[in-house]
Amino acid sequence: MKTYSALVHKDEDMYVAKCPEIGTVSQGRTIEEALANLKEATELYLEEFPQKAAFRPILTTFEVSEHVPSPA
């Protein structure tokens, strides 16, 4: 059993889940459904294309200044 990461974001009325280590993507009406679909898609992908070693992404945050339009 291996552990992979999932990035989830909402896109209109669906949640989109992506596994950055493998590149698989799926969606669902709930976060749980999107993750379950991503797990299934990743398992199917790995059956066809086994991975020798997976990189572990580094999750961090950073700040950017907000652009405030100047008055005309």
C-alpha positions as CSV (number, residue, x, y, z in Angstrom):
1,M,0.0,0.0,0.0
2,K,1.4,3.4,-1.0
3,T,0.2,6.9,0.1
4,Y,-0.3,9.6,-2.6
5,S,-1.4,13.2,-2.3
6,A,-4.6,14.7,-3.6
7,L,-5.3,18.4,-4.5
8,V,-9.0,19.2,-4.5
9,H,-10.7,22.4,-5.8
10,K,-14.2,23.3,-6.6
11,D,-15.0,24.0,-10.3
12,E,-18.5,25.3,-10.6
13,D,-20.8,22.6,-9.2
14,M,-18.2,19.8,-9.2
15,Y,-15.1,19.0,-7.1
16,V,-11.9,18.2,-9.1
17,A,-9.2,16.0,-7.5
18,K,-5.7,15.6,-8.8
19,C,-2.9,13.3,-7.8
20,P,0.3,15.4,-8.4
21,E,2.7,12.4,-8.1
22,I,0.9,10.4,-10.9
23,G,-1.0,13.1,-12.8
24,T,-4.4,11.4,-12.5
25,V,-7.4,13.6,-12.3
26,S,-11.1,12.9,-11.5
27,Q,-14.2,14.7,-10.2
28,G,-17.3,14.3,-8.2
29,R,-20.3,16.1,-6.8
30,T,-18.7,16.0,-3.3
31,I,-15.2,16.0,-2.0
32,E,-15.6,12.4,-0.9
33,E,-16.9,11.3,-4.3
34,A,-14.0,13.2,-6.1
35,L,-11.5,11.4,-3.9
36,A,-13.0,8.0,-4.4
37,N,-13.1,8.5,-8.1
38,L,-9.4,9.7,-8.0
39,K,-8.4,6.6,-6.0
40,E,-10.1,4.4,-8.6
41,A,-8.6,6.3,-11.5
42,T,-5.1,6.1,-9.9
43,E,-5.4,2.4,-9.2
44,L,-6.4,1.7,-12.8
45,Y,-3.6,3.9,-14.1
46,L,-1.0,2.1,-11.9
47,E,-2.2,-1.3,-13.1
48,E,-1.2,-0.3,-16.7
49,F,1.8,2.0,-15.8
50,P,3.5,0.8,-12.5
51,Q,5.6,3.4,-10.9
52,K,9.2,2.6,-9.7
53,A,9.5,5.6,-7.4
54,A,7.1,8.4,-6.6
55,F,8.3,11.9,-5.7
56,R,6.7,13.5,-2.7
57,P,5.5,17.0,-3.4
58,I,6.3,19.7,-0.9
59,L,3.2,21.7,0.1
60,T,3.8,25.2,1.3
61,T,2.3,28.6,1.1
62,F,3.5,32.0,-0.1
63,E,2.2,35.5,-0.2
64,V,1.8,37.9,-3.1
65,S,0.8,41.5,-2.9
66,E,-2.6,42.3,-4.2
67,H,-2.8,44.7,-7.1
68,V,-5.0,47.6,-6.2
69,P,-5.9,49.6,-9.3
70,S,-5.0,53.3,-9.1
71,P,-7.8,55.8,-9.5
72,A,-8.1,57.2,-13.0
